[in-house]
Amino acid sequence: MAEDAIHIVGGGLAGSEAAWQIACAGIGVVIHEMRPVQQTPAHKTDALAELVCSNSFRSDDAFGNAVGLLHEEMRRAGSLIMSAADAHKLPAGGALAVDRDRFAAEVTRRLAHHPLVMIVRGEITALPPPAWGSAIIATGPLTSAALSAAISELTGEAELAFFDAIAPIVYRDSIDAAVTWRQSRYDKTGPGGTGADYINCPMDKDAYDSFVDALLAAEKAPMHAWEAATPYFEGCLPIEVMAERGRDTLRFGPMKPVGLSNPHAGGTRPYAVVQLRQDNALGTLWNMVGFQTKLKHGEQRRVLHMIPGLAQAEFARLGGLHRNTFLNSPKLLDRQLRLRAAPRLRFAGQITGCEGYVESAAMGLIAGRAAAAERRGRGWLAPPPTTALGALVGHITGGHVSAGDGTGAAPSFQPMNVNFGLFPPLAEPPARGRKGGSERGVAKKQALSERALADLAPWLAGTAPGSASGRHGDGFG
Ligand SMILES: Cc1cc2nc3c(=O)[nH]c(=O)nc-3n(C[C@H](O)[C@H](O)[C@H](O)COP(=O)(O)OP(=O)(O)OC[C@H]3O[C@@H](n4cnc5c(N)ncnc54)[C@H](O)[C@@H]3O)c2cc1C
């Protein structure tokens, strides 16, 4: 193995894809994978790219679903993960489901047989040594304790999370403006706000009582054994746990109505309020404040649709609480997924703050290509923000709003699946079709996907606008 090989810690979805991209660029790569010497609480085999839970890569519709579009972009970028998934797919309607054992065996075999790839088994317990040169850390949501401690020492304890407590995120254009209104509590402007930074959903006593009853009766998602042993932080209790503590707990917590007056009801104070706060710089996604929940996804939709103003809400992501290791990436990483404080270290996969098998592999693809270009001494540009790959990089490294950017939002970076809310809006939205909103939504997704694939082509070819001399050296075929 050449001395200038790039080292990757973690041979999961992201590490395997990064390794493949680097090897295909003609550069040696060493994958350090701790299994089977040491297992994680969720993995069961020694295969690379093991799927720890579901066997689905979700929708494969490239023109109607953002993750389907991501599949297509990754295929066009020569992804190993997508090629192995396509080779071992199972019947699953519009979804891409795979035979998990054959899928992981194929990824492992193709990497193990590649002349430029070496696989070393064993836990890496400290940061990659400087002697390795540039390295990619792709150790996932269940990064081993020793390495987590080393990362946290480098980044600062507050910048590496070990649990995600996610409140549902709603598409702005699915919130009913005839019922809701914009107002910050007591009209406070704060450091960068306007006094009207929140969308408020009002409830009268009957609506509140029905909502609490529905929450208490709704089915909760089961916890993994090791998650059940991790106590909730008091500061981010799930709403159903708050409801169990007392009928008025929510009304004195995240649903408190003080400092708010409903213009649709003569300026009176509602009995309770659900607030939403802008979640991305584009203003397309809004976060339900304090509404982290462990309810099953179907139950979340049913119960949250009871909230006035959210009857037709479409969710970019539903709530959840999981064991997860992830960086405060917007602060820590640059557009090439390098640690600003130590640029020889790149991160890839779920630890960067994306969510899901496909998204994790996609961020492996990006880290691998960027590392390969750097090793070749070439410039490299992140994919255009109009592509699914670029939208994800944008979310991770800068798309999220934070205090001080004029929105008044507190910094609260949370992992996210790819979704069309992360894409810049179309210059010309499609006209309303005969069947109204849903037909227009379909046309909008199609137009966003067509734009993405058109913009991806020059990026893959290394001729995207903005590249030095019209080339950014990414087309290393
Ligand atoms: C319990 C659980 C269930 C999930 N279910 C789903 C699901 O159904 N669908 C979905 O889309 N996503 C799911 N996810 C989220 C996420 O998509 C997966 O975790 C995905 O595998 C992340 O990819 P990754 O490459 O970032 O990490 P991983 O695929 O976990 O790969 C990380 C690798 O690094 C290795 N490693 C860790 N520490 C070290 C170390 N110190 N030294 C060497 N190697 C190390 C691990 O053994 C592992 O092989 C789930 C996550 C968890 C935790």
The ligand as a MOL file (V3000), in Angstrom:
LIG
                    3D

  0  0  0     0  0            999 V3000
M  V30 BEGIN CTAB
M  V30 COUNTS 53 58 0 0 0
M  V30 BEGIN ATOM
M  V30 1 C -30.0720 1.7800 16.1020 0
M  V30 2 C -30.0850 2.5770 14.8320 0
M  V30 3 C -31.0170 2.2810 13.8560 0
M  V30 4 C -31.0320 2.9980 12.6420 0
M  V30 5 N -31.9420 2.6660 11.6980 0
M  V30 6 C -31.9360 3.2930 10.5040 0
M  V30 7 C -32.8490 2.9070 9.4870 0
M  V30 8 O -33.6610 1.9920 9.6550 0
M  V30 9 N -32.8110 3.5590 8.2970 0
M  V30 10 C -31.9200 4.5580 8.0670 0
M  V30 11 O -31.9150 5.0990 6.9440 0
M  V30 12 N -31.0420 4.9470 9.0180 0
M  V30 13 C -31.0340 4.3480 10.2360 0
M  V30 14 N -30.1500 4.7420 11.2280 0
M  V30 15 C -29.3330 5.9460 11.0390 0
M  V30 16 C -28.1100 5.8310 10.1050 0
M  V30 17 O -28.5610 5.8790 8.7920 0
M  V30 18 C -27.2790 4.6130 10.2490 0
M  V30 19 O -26.7500 4.5900 11.5370 0
M  V30 20 C -26.1040 4.5740 9.2320 0
M  V30 21 O -25.5090 3.3150 9.3070 0
M  V30 22 C -25.0800 5.6510 9.4390 0
M  V30 23 O -24.0120 5.4930 8.5360 0
M  V30 24 P -22.5070 5.8390 8.9840 0
M  V30 25 O -21.6090 5.3540 7.9020 0
M  V30 26 O -22.4340 7.2500 9.3720 0
M  V30 27 O -22.2860 4.9650 10.3020 0
M  V30 28 P -22.2360 3.3730 10.4310 0
M  V30 29 O -22.8840 2.7240 9.2790 0
M  V30 30 O -22.7120 3.0590 11.8080 0
M  V30 31 O -20.6890 3.0640 10.3320 0
M  V30 32 C -19.7840 3.4490 11.3180 0
M  V30 33 C -18.7370 2.3510 11.4390 0
M  V30 34 O -17.6800 2.8040 12.2650 0
M  V30 35 C -17.2680 1.7450 13.1110 0
M  V30 36 N -16.6130 2.3650 14.2750 0
M  V30 37 C -17.1760 3.0900 15.2870 0
M  V30 38 N -16.2340 3.5480 16.1200 0
M  V30 39 C -15.0350 3.0990 15.6380 0
M  V30 40 C -13.6900 3.2390 16.0550 0
M  V30 41 N -13.3700 3.9420 17.1540 0
M  V30 42 N -12.7030 2.6340 15.3330 0
M  V30 43 C -13.0070 1.9290 14.2080 0
M  V30 44 N -14.2740 1.7570 13.7700 0
M  V30 45 C -15.2730 2.3440 14.4690 0
M  V30 46 C -18.5500 0.9980 13.3990 0
M  V30 47 O -18.2810 -0.3430 13.7680 0
M  V30 48 C -19.2900 1.0910 12.0660 0
M  V30 49 O -19.0110 0.0080 11.2220 0
M  V30 50 C -30.1050 4.0560 12.4370 0
M  V30 51 C -29.1750 4.3500 13.4350 0
M  V30 52 C -29.1560 3.6200 14.6220 0
M  V30 53 C -28.1360 3.9500 15.6690 0
M  V30 END ATOM
M  V30 BEGIN BOND
M  V30 1 1 1 2
M  V30 2 1 2 3
M  V30 3 2 2 52
M  V30 4 2 3 4
M  V30 5 1 4 5
M  V30 6 1 4 50
M  V30 7 2 5 6
M  V30 8 1 6 7
M  V30 9 1 6 13
M  V30 10 2 7 8
M  V30 11 1 7 9
M  V30 12 1 9 10
M  V30 13 2 10 11
M  V30 14 1 10 12
M  V30 15 2 12 13
M  V30 16 1 13 14
M  V30 17 1 14 15
M  V30 18 1 14 50
M  V30 19 1 15 16
M  V30 20 1 16 17
M  V30 21 1 16 18
M  V30 22 1 18 19
M  V30 23 1 18 20
M  V30 24 1 20 21
M  V30 25 1 20 22
M  V30 26 1 22 23
M  V30 27 1 23 24
M  V30 28 2 24 25
M  V30 29 1 24 26
M  V30 30 1 24 27
M  V30 31 1 27 28
M  V30 32 2 28 29
M  V30 33 1 28 30
M  V30 34 1 28 31
M  V30 35 1 31 32
M  V30 36 1 32 33
M  V30 37 1 33 34
M  V30 38 1 33 48
M  V30 39 1 34 35
M  V30 40 1 35 36
M  V30 41 1 35 46
M  V30 42 1 36 37
M  V30 43 1 36 45
M  V30 44 2 37 38
M  V30 45 1 38 39
M  V30 46 1 39 40
M  V30 47 2 39 45
M  V30 48 1 40 41
M  V30 49 2 40 42
M  V30 50 1 42 43
M  V30 51 2 43 44
M  V30 52 1 44 45
M  V30 53 1 46 47
M  V30 54 1 46 48
M  V30 55 1 48 49
M  V30 56 2 50 51
M  V30 57 1 51 52
M  V30 58 1 52 53
M  V30 END BOND
M  V30 END CTAB
M  END
